[in-house]
């Protein structure tokens, strides 16, 4: 596996972790909304709920109250918001920060493959550190 494939895999894993966290936040949001419904026994959060508006009840009649309104435990985030929030991960920039490999760092000596700033030796093909600065030209 080459360096580019490794970066793509790291980015995919980072995005999957972010997606998992977003889904967990949505679940927590629903729990909070259910708690608000239970505490206030009103329709203050219904606008965000999938069950808000007219629908057919279990008895086959049209009604404005959702099936769990009387129990105050009915909140389910509208699919529209769920998709928007969960889909936000697609618009994130690459989750993988740029890594400057020692071979491209201005502190790496040419032939001796030693880090001139920190004395690390030898420099391997994939080595990097958090202090790396990209070489701007060949004379750096």
Secondary structure, DSSP 4 states (H G I P E B T S, - for coil): --HHHHHHHHHHHHHHHHHHHHHHHHHHHHHHHHHHHHHH-SSTTGGGBTT-S-EE-TTS-EESS-TTTTTT----B-HHHHHHHHHGGGGSPPSSPP--BGGGBTTB-TTT-BBTTT--BSPPTT-B-TT--B--STT-
